Amino acid sequence: MDKIADLDAKDWAILEELQRDCSSSIQTVADAVGLSVNPCWRRIKRMEESGVIAGRVALLNPAMVGAATCVFVTVRTRRHDAEWLAAFNAAIADIDEIMECHRMAGDIDYMLKLRVADIGGYDRIYQKLIRRVPDLVDVTASFSMEEMKTTTALPRPR
């Protein structure tokens, strides 16, 4: 488990600004959090170097780039050995539409989040998965009808 970073209120204010818009200039962030440019820049650099800031990205509108359908896929397997896990990891790494994969506790072994154009797009991914990964017991899809809330911003601990 990663060590929790020691962040003060100014660090969190900077992180909140960057999570809202990472393309903001250092001057804009500094003004928003009540710092001058140099201390703000040093804090951002420190958080980048320590891994608190893992990267900066542009968030795309899924519907506008042909990936409007969000699908959650549960996977159960009868195997849990290193060889099977390596095959599973290789299969999912090669499928761009798989946005997230989580190993789960409970009845489900893995949960995948996919972004595809439509149900046919999901079926193509399903076919790839079942051809590439041996010993799958169950692969079940649930299609999101509406995104009620979505964010990439992590919450500040209370």
Summary of the structure (lengths in Angstrom):
residues: 158
radius of gyration: 19.9
end to end distance: 20.2
largest distance: 57.9
contacts: 359
relative contact order: 0.15
helix: 41%
strand: 19%
